[in-house]
Structures are given as C-alpha cells and as structure tokens.
C-alpha cells in the first residue's frame, strides 16, 4: 500500500489514507473512491508513512 496525503485547500484539511500500489491515476482514484473534488486538492504519496512536524 502507498501512503497518500491529501491537502484540501478549500476546506483547510489534510487527510492521510493508503491506496493500492497499482493505482496509476491518483486523482481519479481520489475522486471516485474517496469522493473528493480533485480541483480543490494537492496530493503527495510515499511508500512509507511520513513524519509530520509541527512548527
């Protein structure tokens, strides 16, 4: 599984989920499976869970 971080700049939220490794079009997956409008987000994916640092 791939860790996916979704930055929703309209609703001011950050989501973390995992997606199957064989997903080629992350935007389509996020729109279809998670029901999130891809025009309102940025995504970042990683093989390992990222450390989130509070500043």
mmCIF file as Biopython writes it, N, C-alpha, C and O atoms, coordinates in Angstrom:
data_model
#
loop_
_atom_site.group_PDB
_atom_site.id
_atom_site.type_symbol
_atom_site.label_atom_id
_atom_site.label_alt_id
_atom_site.label_comp_id
_atom_site.label_asym_id
_atom_site.label_entity_id
_atom_site.label_seq_id
_atom_site.pdbx_PDB_ins_code
_atom_site.Cartn_x
_atom_site.Cartn_y
_atom_site.Cartn_z
_atom_site.occupancy
_atom_site.B_iso_or_equiv
_atom_site.auth_seq_id
_atom_site.auth_asym_id
_atom_site.pdbx_PDB_model_num
ATOM 1   N N  . UNK A ? 1  ? 0.839   -1.181 0.000   1.0 0.0 1  A 1 
ATOM 2   C CA . UNK A ? 1  ? 0.000   0.000  0.000   1.0 0.0 1  A 1 
ATOM 3   C C  . UNK A ? 1  ? 0.889   1.251  0.000   1.0 0.0 1  A 1 
ATOM 4   O O  . UNK A ? 1  ? 1.985   1.255  0.560   1.0 0.0 1  A 1 
ATOM 5   N N  . UNK A ? 2  ? 0.402   2.276  -0.623  1.0 0.0 2  A 1 
ATOM 6   C CA . UNK A ? 2  ? 1.083   3.558  -0.699  1.0 0.0 2  A 1 
ATOM 7   C C  . UNK A ? 2  ? 0.355   4.555  0.200   1.0 0.0 2  A 1 
ATOM 8   O O  . UNK A ? 2  ? -0.873  4.639  0.183   1.0 0.0 2  A 1 
ATOM 9   N N  . UNK A ? 3  ? 1.109   5.296  0.971   1.0 0.0 3  A 1 
ATOM 10  C CA . UNK A ? 3  ? 0.525   6.343  1.808   1.0 0.0 3  A 1 
ATOM 11  C C  . UNK A ? 3  ? 0.229   7.553  0.937   1.0 0.0 3  A 1 
ATOM 12  O O  . UNK A ? 3  ? 1.072   7.976  0.146   1.0 0.0 3  A 1 
ATOM 13  N N  . UNK A ? 4  ? -0.953  8.102  1.081   1.0 0.0 4  A 1 
ATOM 14  C CA . UNK A ? 4  ? -1.358  9.255  0.285   1.0 0.0 4  A 1 
ATOM 15  C C  . UNK A ? 4  ? -1.833  10.360 1.227   1.0 0.0 4  A 1 
ATOM 16  O O  . UNK A ? 4  ? -2.689  10.138 2.083   1.0 0.0 4  A 1 
ATOM 17  N N  . UNK A ? 5  ? -1.273  11.533 1.057   1.0 0.0 5  A 1 
ATOM 18  C CA . UNK A ? 5  ? -1.649  12.706 1.838   1.0 0.0 5  A 1 
ATOM 19  C C  . UNK A ? 5  ? -2.389  13.660 0.915   1.0 0.0 5  A 1 
ATOM 20  O O  . UNK A ? 5  ? -1.901  14.015 -0.158  1.0 0.0 5  A 1 
ATOM 21  N N  . UNK A ? 6  ? -3.561  14.065 1.345   1.0 0.0 6  A 1 
ATOM 22  C CA . UNK A ? 6  ? -4.419  14.910 0.523   1.0 0.0 6  A 1 
ATOM 23  C C  . UNK A ? 6  ? -4.558  16.257 1.220   1.0 0.0 6  A 1 
ATOM 24  O O  . UNK A ? 6  ? -5.066  16.341 2.338   1.0 0.0 6  A 1 
ATOM 25  N N  . UNK A ? 7  ? -4.104  17.300 0.551   1.0 0.0 7  A 1 
ATOM 26  C CA . UNK A ? 7  ? -4.152  18.654 1.083   1.0 0.0 7  A 1 
ATOM 27  C C  . UNK A ? 7  ? -5.342  19.371 0.456   1.0 0.0 7  A 1 
ATOM 28  O O  . UNK A ? 7  ? -5.304  19.745 -0.716  1.0 0.0 7  A 1 
ATOM 29  N N  . UNK A ? 8  ? -6.390  19.559 1.238   1.0 0.0 8  A 1 
ATOM 30  C CA . UNK A ? 8  ? -7.617  20.197 0.769   1.0 0.0 8  A 1 
ATOM 31  C C  . UNK A ? 8  ? -7.546  21.676 1.143   1.0 0.0 8  A 1 
ATOM 32  O O  . UNK A ? 8  ? -7.775  22.041 2.296   1.0 0.0 8  A 1 
ATOM 33  N N  . UNK A ? 9  ? -7.232  22.513 0.179   1.0 0.0 9  A 1 
ATOM 34  C CA . UNK A ? 9  ? -7.028  23.930 0.468   1.0 0.0 9  A 1 
ATOM 35  C C  . UNK A ? 9  ? -8.320  24.727 0.494   1.0 0.0 9  A 1 
ATOM 36  O O  . UNK A ? 9  ? -8.302  25.898 0.872   1.0 0.0 9  A 1 
ATOM 37  N N  . UNK A ? 10 ? -9.445  24.130 0.103   1.0 0.0 10 A 1 
ATOM 38  C CA . UNK A ? 10 ? -10.741 24.813 0.201   1.0 0.0 10 A 1 
ATOM 39  C C  . UNK A ? 10 ? -11.329 24.640 1.601   1.0 0.0 10 A 1 
ATOM 40  O O  . UNK A ? 10 ? -11.840 25.590 2.194   1.0 0.0 10 A 1 
ATOM 41  N N  . UNK A ? 11 ? -11.250 23.406 2.123   1.0 0.0 11 A 1 
ATOM 42  C CA . UNK A ? 11 ? -11.803 23.117 3.451   1.0 0.0 11 A 1 
ATOM 43  C C  . UNK A ? 11 ? -10.760 23.189 4.563   1.0 0.0 11 A 1 
ATOM 44  O O  . UNK A ? 11 ? -11.065 22.924 5.726   1.0 0.0 11 A 1 
ATOM 45  N N  . UNK A ? 12 ? -9.535  23.547 4.203   1.0 0.0 12 A 1 
ATOM 46  C CA . UNK A ? 12 ? -8.434  23.679 5.172   1.0 0.0 12 A 1 
ATOM 47  C C  . UNK A ? 12 ? -8.229  22.404 5.989   1.0 0.0 12 A 1 
ATOM 48  O O  . UNK A ? 12 ? -8.199  22.440 7.219   1.0 0.0 12 A 1 
ATOM 49  N N  . UNK A ? 13 ? -8.090  21.279 5.286   1.0 0.0 13 A 1 
ATOM 50  C CA . UNK A ? 13 ? -7.880  19.994 5.954   1.0 0.0 13 A 1 
ATOM 51  C C  . UNK A ? 13 ? -6.761  19.231 5.255   1.0 0.0 13 A 1 
ATOM 52  O O  . UNK A ? 13 ? -6.487  19.431 4.072   1.0 0.0 13 A 1 
ATOM 53  N N  . UNK A ? 14 ? -6.127  18.351 6.022   1.0 0.0 14 A 1 
ATOM 54  C CA . UNK A ? 14 ? -5.132  17.435 5.486   1.0 0.0 14 A 1 
ATOM 55  C C  . UNK A ? 14 ? -5.588  16.028 5.848   1.0 0.0 14 A 1 
ATOM 56  O O  . UNK A ? 14 ? -5.844  15.729 7.014   1.0 0.0 14 A 1 
ATOM 57  N N  . UNK A ? 15 ? -5.686  15.161 4.833   1.0 0.0 15 A 1 
ATOM 58  C CA . UNK A ? 15 ? -6.125  13.786 5.030   1.0 0.0 15 A 1 
ATOM 59  C C  . UNK A ? 15 ? -4.962  12.837 4.762   1.0 0.0 15 A 1 
ATOM 60  O O  . UNK A ? 15 ? -4.092  13.114 3.937   1.0 0.0 15 A 1 
ATOM 61  N N  . UNK A ? 16 ? -4.966  11.718 5.474   1.0 0.0 16 A 1 
ATOM 62  C CA . UNK A ? 16 ? -3.992  10.654 5.238   1.0 0.0 16 A 1 
ATOM 63  C C  . UNK A ? 16 ? -4.772  9.376  4.997   1.0 0.0 16 A 1 
ATOM 64  O O  . UNK A ? 16 ? -5.687  9.052  5.753   1.0 0.0 16 A 1 
ATOM 65  N N  . UNK A ? 17 ? -4.417  8.652  3.953   1.0 0.0 17 A 1 
ATOM 66  C CA . UNK A ? 17 ? -5.037  7.366  3.648   1.0 0.0 17 A 1 
ATOM 67  C C  . UNK A ? 17 ? -4.001  6.488  2.970   1.0 0.0 17 A 1 
ATOM 68  O O  . UNK A ? 17 ? -2.904  6.951  2.656   1.0 0.0 17 A 1 
ATOM 69  N N  . UNK A ? 18 ? -4.329  5.258  2.745   1.0 0.0 18 A 1 
ATOM 70  C CA . UNK A ? 18 ? -3.475  4.387  1.946   1.0 0.0 18 A 1 
ATOM 71  C C  . UNK A ? 18 ? -4.242  3.995  0.696   1.0 0.0 18 A 1 
ATOM 72  O O  . UNK A ? 18 ? -5.465  3.858  0.715   1.0 0.0 18 A 1 
ATOM 73  N N  . UNK A ? 19 ? -3.512  3.821  -0.378  1.0 0.0 19 A 1 
ATOM 74  C CA . UNK A ? 19 ? -4.104  3.415  -1.645  1.0 0.0 19 A 1 
ATOM 75  C C  . UNK A ? 19 ? -3.302  2.229  -2.185  1.0 0.0 19 A 1 
ATOM 76  O O  . UNK A ? 19 ? -2.123  2.082  -1.864  1.0 0.0 19 A 1 
ATOM 77  N N  . UNK A ? 20 ? -3.927  1.394  -2.993  1.0 0.0 20 A 1 
ATOM 78  C CA . UNK A ? 20 ? -3.203  0.248  -3.557  1.0 0.0 20 A 1 
ATOM 79  C C  . UNK A ? 20 ? -2.003  0.698  -4.398  1.0 0.0 20 A 1 
ATOM 80  O O  . UNK A ? 20 ? -2.047  1.741  -5.051  1.0 0.0 20 A 1 
ATOM 81  N N  . UNK A ? 21 ? -0.953  -0.088 -4.372  1.0 0.0 21 A 1 
ATOM 82  C CA . UNK A ? 21 ? 0.272   0.247  -5.110  1.0 0.0 21 A 1 
ATOM 83  C C  . UNK A ? 21 ? 0.062   0.308  -6.618  1.0 0.0 21 A 1 
ATOM 84  O O  . UNK A ? 21 ? 0.815   0.987  -7.316  1.0 0.0 21 A 1 
ATOM 85  N N  . UNK A ? 22 ? -0.938  -0.382 -7.125  1.0 0.0 22 A 1 
ATOM 86  C CA . UNK A ? 22 ? -1.127  -0.439 -8.572  1.0 0.0 22 A 1 
ATOM 87  C C  . UNK A ? 22 ? -1.973  0.711  -9.134  1.0 0.0 22 A 1 
ATOM 88  O O  . UNK A ? 22 ? -2.269  0.726  -10.328 1.0 0.0 22 A 1 
ATOM 89  N N  . UNK A ? 23 ? -2.362  1.661  -8.298  1.0 0.0 23 A 1 
ATOM 90  C CA . UNK A ? 23 ? -3.129  2.816  -8.768  1.0 0.0 23 A 1 
ATOM 91  C C  . UNK A ? 23 ? -2.210  3.714  -9.588  1.0 0.0 23 A 1 
ATOM 92  O O  . UNK A ? 23 ? -1.187  4.187  -9.092  1.0 0.0 23 A 1 
ATOM 93  N N  . UNK A ? 24 ? -2.583  3.944  -10.845 1.0 0.0 24 A 1 
ATOM 94  C CA . UNK A ? 24 ? -1.757  4.777  -11.725 1.0 0.0 24 A 1 
ATOM 95  C C  . UNK A ? 24 ? -2.228  6.230  -11.755 1.0 0.0 24 A 1 
ATOM 96  O O  . UNK A ? 24 ? -1.407  7.141  -11.859 1.0 0.0 24 A 1 
ATOM 97  N N  . UNK A ? 25 ? -3.534  6.453  -11.667 1.0 0.0 25 A 1 
ATOM 98  C CA . UNK A ? 25 ? -4.092  7.804  -11.714 1.0 0.0 25 A 1 
ATOM 99  C C  . UNK A ? 25 ? -4.665  8.152  -10.339 1.0 0.0 25 A 1 
ATOM 100 O O  . UNK A ? 25 ? -5.817  7.845  -10.032 1.0 0.0 25 A 1 
ATOM 101 N N  . UNK A ? 26 ? -3.844  8.791  -9.532  1.0 0.0 26 A 1 
ATOM 102 C CA . UNK A ? 26 ? -4.230  9.103  -8.157  1.0 0.0 26 A 1 
ATOM 103 C C  . UNK A ? 26 ? -5.431  10.033 -8.117  1.0 0.0 26 A 1 
ATOM 104 O O  . UNK A ? 26 ? -6.320  9.843  -7.287  1.0 0.0 26 A 1 
ATOM 105 N N  . UNK A ? 27 ? -5.483  11.029 -8.987  1.0 0.0 27 A 1 
ATOM 106 C CA . UNK A ? 27 ? -6.612  11.959 -8.989  1.0 0.0 27 A 1 
ATOM 107 C C  . UNK A ? 27 ? -7.932  11.235 -9.248  1.0 0.0 27 A 1 
ATOM 108 O O  . UNK A ? 27 ? -8.926  11.506 -8.574  1.0 0.0 27 A 1 
ATOM 109 N N  . UNK A ? 28 ? -7.953  10.337 -10.196 1.0 0.0 28 A 1 
ATOM 110 C CA . UNK A ? 28 ? -9.179  9.580  -10.484 1.0 0.0 28 A 1 
ATOM 111 C C  . UNK A ? 28 ? -9.568  8.708  -9.301  1.0 0.0 28 A 1 
ATOM 112 O O  . UNK A ? 28 ? -10.748 8.613  -8.960  1.0 0.0 28 A 1 
ATOM 113 N N  . UNK A ? 29 ? -8.593  8.075  -8.676  1.0 0.0 29 A 1 
ATOM 114 C CA . UNK A ? 29 ? -8.860  7.232  -7.516  1.0 0.0 29 A 1 
ATOM 115 C C  . UNK A ? 29 ? -9.459  8.061  -6.378  1.0 0.0 29 A 1 
ATOM 116 O O  . UNK A ? 29 ? -10.456 7.665  -5.773  1.0 0.0 29 A 1 
ATOM 117 N N  . UNK A ? 30 ? -8.854  9.203  -6.093  1.0 0.0 30 A 1 
ATOM 118 C CA . UNK A ? 30 ? -9.344  10.070 -5.014  1.0 0.0 30 A 1 
ATOM 119 C C  . UNK A ? 30 ? -10.766 10.542 -5.311  1.0 0.0 30 A 1 
ATOM 120 O O  . UNK A ? 30 ? -11.608 10.573 -4.414  1.0 0.0 30 A 1 
ATOM 121 N N  . UNK A ? 31 ? -11.035 10.903 -6.550  1.0 0.0 31 A 1 
ATOM 122 C CA . UNK A ? 31 ? -12.372 11.383 -6.922  1.0 0.0 31 A 1 
ATOM 123 C C  . UNK A ? 31 ? -13.410 10.271 -6.826  1.0 0.0 31 A 1 
ATOM 124 O O  . UNK A ? 31 ? -14.495 10.481 -6.284  1.0 0.0 31 A 1 
ATOM 125 N N  . UNK A ? 32 ? -13.085 9.092  -7.348  1.0 0.0 32 A 1 
ATOM 126 C CA . UNK A ? 32 ? -14.055 8.001  -7.410  1.0 0.0 32 A 1 
ATOM 127 C C  . UNK A ? 32 ? -14.223 7.272  -6.082  1.0 0.0 32 A 1 
ATOM 128 O O  . UNK A ? 32 ? -15.348 7.022  -5.651  1.0 0.0 32 A 1 
ATOM 129 N N  . UNK A ? 33 ? -13.132 6.935  -5.440  1.0 0.0 33 A 1 
ATOM 130 C CA . UNK A ? 33 ? -13.197 6.111  -4.229  1.0 0.0 33 A 1 
ATOM 131 C C  . UNK A ? 33 ? -13.397 6.915  -2.949  1.0 0.0 33 A 1 
ATOM 132 O O  . UNK A ? 33 ? -14.027 6.438  -2.006  1.0 0.0 33 A 1 
ATOM 133 N N  . UNK A ? 34 ? -12.858 8.141  -2.916  1.0 0.0 34 A 1 
ATOM 134 C CA . UNK A ? 34 ? -12.937 8.938  -1.683  1.0 0.0 34 A 1 
ATOM 135 C C  . UNK A ? 34 ? -13.925 10.091 -1.789  1.0 0.0 34 A 1 
ATOM 136 O O  . UNK A ? 34 ? -14.181 10.792 -0.810  1.0 0.0 34 A 1 
ATOM 137 N N  . UNK A ? 35 ? -14.480 10.285 -2.988  1.0 0.0 35 A 1 
ATOM 138 C CA . UNK A ? 35 ? -15.488 11.324 -3.223  1.0 0.0 35 A 1 
ATOM 139 C C  . UNK A ? 35 ? -14.979 12.721 -2.839  1.0 0.0 35 A 1 
ATOM 140 O O  . UNK A ? 35 ? -15.678 13.491 -2.181  1.0 0.0 35 A 1 
ATOM 141 N N  . UNK A ? 36 ? -13.761 13.024 -3.261  1.0 0.0 36 A 1 
ATOM 142 C CA . UNK A ? 36 ? -13.151 14.333 -3.008  1.0 0.0 36 A 1 
ATOM 143 C C  . UNK A ? 36 ? -12.936 15.027 -4.346  1.0 0.0 36 A 1 
ATOM 144 O O  . UNK A ? 36 ? -12.426 14.411 -5.282  1.0 0.0 36 A 1 
ATOM 145 N N  . UNK A ? 37 ? -13.312 16.284 -4.453  1.0 0.0 37 A 1 
ATOM 146 C CA . UNK A ? 37 ? -13.122 17.041 -5.692  1.0 0.0 37 A 1 
ATOM 147 C C  . UNK A ? 37 ? -11.632 17.309 -5.904  1.0 0.0 37 A 1 
ATOM 148 O O  . UNK A ? 37 ? -10.992 17.967 -5.083  1.0 0.0 37 A 1 
ATOM 149 N N  . UNK A ? 38 ? -11.092 16.805 -6.990  1.0 0.0 38 A 1 
ATOM 150 C CA . UNK A ? 38 ? -9.651  16.918 -7.221  1.0 0.0 38 A 1 
ATOM 151 C C  . UNK A ? 38 ? -9.229  18.331 -7.600  1.0 0.0 38 A 1 
ATOM 152 O O  . UNK A ? 38 ? -8.039  18.643 -7.548  1.0 0.0 38 A 1 
ATOM 153 N N  . UNK A ? 39 ? -10.158 19.186 -7.977  1.0 0.0 39 A 1 
ATOM 154 C CA . UNK A ? 39 ? -9.824  20.570 -8.281  1.0 0.0 39 A 1 
ATOM 155 C C  . UNK A ? 39 ? -9.516  21.387 -7.041  1.0 0.0 39 A 1 
ATOM 156 O O  . UNK A ? 39 ? -9.018  22.509 -7.140  1.0 0.0 39 A 1 
ATOM 157 N N  . UNK A ? 40 ? -9.810  20.832 -5.872  1.0 0.0 40 A 1 
ATOM 158 C CA . UNK A ? 40 ? -9.624  21.543 -4.610  1.0 0.0 40 A 1 
ATOM 159 C C  . UNK A ? 40 ? -8.460  21.016 -3.787  1.0 0.0 40 A 1 
ATOM 160 O O  . UNK A ? 40 ? -8.292  21.418 -2.635  1.0 0.0 40 A 1 
ATOM 161 N N  . UNK A ? 41 ? -7.653  20.127 -4.350  1.0 0.0 41 A 1 
ATOM 162 C CA . UNK A ? 41 ? -6.639  19.450 -3.539  1.0 0.0 41 A 1 
ATOM 163 C C  . UNK A ? 41 ? -5.292  19.372 -4.244  1.0 0.0 41 A 1 
ATOM 164 O O  . UNK A ? 41 ? -5.172  19.586 -5.450  1.0 0.0 41 A 1 
ATOM 165 N N  . UNK A ? 42 ? -4.290  19.057 -3.438  1.0 0.0 42 A 1 
ATOM 166 C CA . UNK A ? 42 ? -2.989  18.592 -3.906  1.0 0.0 42 A 1 
ATOM 167 C C  . UNK A ? 42 ? -2.754  17.257 -3.210  1.0 0.0 42 A 1 
ATOM 168 O O  . UNK A ? 42 ? -3.212  17.061 -2.084  1.0 0.0 42 A 1 
ATOM 169 N N  . UNK A ? 43 ? -2.050  16.343 -3.860  1.0 0.0 43 A 1 
ATOM 170 C CA . UNK A ? 43 ? -1.737  15.065 -3.231  1.0 0.0 43 A 1 
ATOM 171 C C  . UNK A ? 43 ? -0.229  14.861 -3.183  1.0 0.0 43 A 1 
ATOM 172 O O  . UNK A ? 43 ? 0.521   15.383 -4.008  1.0 0.0 43 A 1 
ATOM 173 N N  . UNK A ? 44 ? 0.183   14.093 -2.198  1.0 0.0 44 A 1 
ATOM 174 C CA . UNK A ? 44 ? 1.579   13.691 -2.071  1.0 0.0 44 A 1 
ATOM 175 C C  . UNK A ? 44 ? 1.568   12.242 -1.600  1.0 0.0 44 A 1 
ATOM 176 O O  . UNK A ? 44 ? 0.898   11.908 -0.623  1.0 0.0 44 A 1 
ATOM 177 N N  . UNK A ? 45 ? 2.305   11.388 -2.290  1.0 0.0 45 A 1 
ATOM 178 C CA . UNK A ? 45 ? 2.312   9.967  -1.956  1.0 0.0 45 A 1 
ATOM 179 C C  . UNK A ? 45 ? 3.717   9.500  -1.616  1.0 0.0 45 A 1 
ATOM 180 O O  . UNK A ? 45 ? 4.712   10.040 -2.098  1.0 0.0 45 A 1 
ATOM 181 N N  . UNK A ? 46 ? 3.766   8.463  -0.757  1.0 0.0 46 A 1 
ATOM 182 C CA . UNK A ? 46 ? 5.044   7.943  -0.296  1.0 0.0 46 A 1 
ATOM 183 C C  . UNK A ? 46 ? 4.891   6.457  0.008   1.0 0.0 46 A 1 
ATOM 184 O O  . UNK A ? 46 ? 3.819   6.006  0.411   1.0 0.0 46 A 1 
ATOM 185 N N  . UNK A ? 47 ? 5.970   5.700  -0.187  1.0 0.0 47 A 1 
ATOM 186 C CA . UNK A ? 47 ? 5.948   4.285  0.162   1.0 0.0 47 A 1 
ATOM 187 C C  . UNK A ? 47 ? 5.892   4.082  1.669   1.0 0.0 47 A 1 
ATOM 188 O O  . UNK A ? 47 ? 5.397   3.057  2.140   1.0 0.0 47 A 1 
ATOM 189 N N  . UNK A ? 48 ? 6.388   5.036  2.416   1.0 0.0 48 A 1 
ATOM 190 C CA . UNK A ? 48 ? 6.387   4.951  3.878   1.0 0.0 48 A 1 
ATOM 191 C C  . UNK A ? 48 ? 5.586   6.102  4.456   1.0 0.0 48 A 1 
ATOM 192 O O  . UNK A ? 48 ? 5.479   7.164  3.843   1.0 0.0 48 A 1 
ATOM 193 N N  . UNK A ? 49 ? 5.028   5.892  5.629   1.0 0.0 49 A 1 
ATOM 194 C CA . UNK A ? 49 ? 4.267   6.943  6.291   1.0 0.0 49 A 1 
ATOM 195 C C  . UNK A ? 49 ? 5.213   8.102  6.619   1.0 0.0 49 A 1 
ATOM 196 O O  . UNK A ? 49 ? 6.316   7.896  7.126   1.0 0.0 49 A 1 
ATOM 197 N N  . UNK A ? 50 ? 4.765   9.306  6.324   1.0 0.0 50 A 1 
ATOM 198 C CA . UNK A ? 50 ? 5.606   10.474 6.551   1.0 0.0 50 A 1 
ATOM 199 C C  . UNK A ? 50 ? 5.485   10.985 7.984   1.0 0.0 50 A 1 
ATOM 200 O O  . UNK A ? 50 ? 4.452   10.828 8.635   1.0 0.0 50 A 1 
ATOM 201 N N  . UNK A ? 51 ? 6.537   11.584 8.442   1.0 0.0 51 A 1 
ATOM 202 C CA . UNK A ? 51 ? 6.516   12.235 9.750   1.0 0.0 51 A 1 
ATOM 203 C C  . UNK A ? 51 ? 6.041   13.676 9.524   1.0 0.0 51 A 1 
ATOM 204 O O  . UNK A ? 51 ? 6.584   14.403 8.692   1.0 0.0 51 A 1 
ATOM 205 N N  . UNK A ? 52 ? 5.037   14.058 10.272  1.0 0.0 52 A 1 
ATOM 206 C CA . UNK A ? 52 ? 4.505   15.416 10.154  1.0 0.0 52 A 1 
ATOM 207 C C  . UNK A ? 52 ? 5.033   16.216 11.337  1.0 0.0 52 A 1 
ATOM 208 O O  . UNK A ? 52 ? 4.838   15.848 12.495  1.0 0.0 52 A 1 
ATOM 209 N N  . UNK A ? 53 ? 5.706   17.318 11.020  1.0 0.0 53 A 1 
ATOM 210 C CA . UNK A ? 53 ? 6.320   18.147 12.061  1.0 0.0 53 A 1 
ATOM 211 C C  . UNK A ? 53 ? 5.501   19.394 12.310  1.0 0.0 53 A 1 
ATOM 212 O O  . UNK A ? 53 ? 5.118   20.096 11.374  1.0 0.0 53 A 1 
ATOM 213 N N  . UNK A ? 54 ? 5.241   19.661 13.547  1.0 0.0 54 A 1 
ATOM 214 C CA . UNK A ? 54 ? 4.540   20.874 13.957  1.0 0.0 54 A 1 
ATOM 215 C C  . UNK A ? 54 ? 5.560   22.004 14.086  1.0 0.0 54 A 1 
ATOM 216 O O  . UNK A ? 54 ? 6.576   21.840 14.762  1.0 0.0 54 A 1 
ATOM 217 N N  . UNK A ? 55 ? 5.308   23.132 13.459  1.0 0.0 55 A 1 
ATOM 218 C CA . UNK A ? 55 ? 6.236   24.267 13.531  1.0 0.0 55 A 1 
ATOM 219 C C  . UNK A ? 55 ? 5.730   25.322 14.480  1.0 0.0 55 A 1 
ATOM 220 O O  . UNK A ? 55 ? 6.383   26.350 14.666  1.0 0.0 55 A 1 
#
